Amino acid sequence: MKLLTDAHALFWWPGDYSKLNPVAREAIASPEALVYVSAVTVWEVAIKRQVGKIRIDRDLVAEIATNGFVELAISAKHADAQGAGYLPRHNDDPFGRMLTAEAQIQGLPLISRVGKFEAYGVPVLRA
């Protein structure tokens, strides 16, 4: 199963499994899972870290590789008319909109605790 994680799932996976929904935890841990982490998630975390909105001392880029996850690059297709640039305004968070576009275009269910993704028809596993 292919999955796309948001920041919460990425934070909780290596250190605090108990915060993850058991269904999401099982999906990530499955030997058949191919777990993607978007560059937009890493970018969002870096910005929030810099302005003091979150405190996390781990190297997320290194954790992606350590956990056997796969980096998902932001493409022009993700940003253009077929992607985040023209999504209905159910979610005004630009990072969330890019994750939505990536999930839609790549056909990936999203692991998230944010409830706005369903409005776009993105399958969500609660984080």
Buried (B, 14 or more C-beta within 10 A) or exposed (E): EEBBBBBBBBBBBEEEEEBBBEEBBEBBEEEEBEBBBBBBBBEBBEEBBEEEEBEEEEEBEEBBEEBEBEEBEBBEEBBEEBBBEEBEEEBEEEBBBBBBBBBBBBEBBBBBBBEBBEEBEBEBBBB
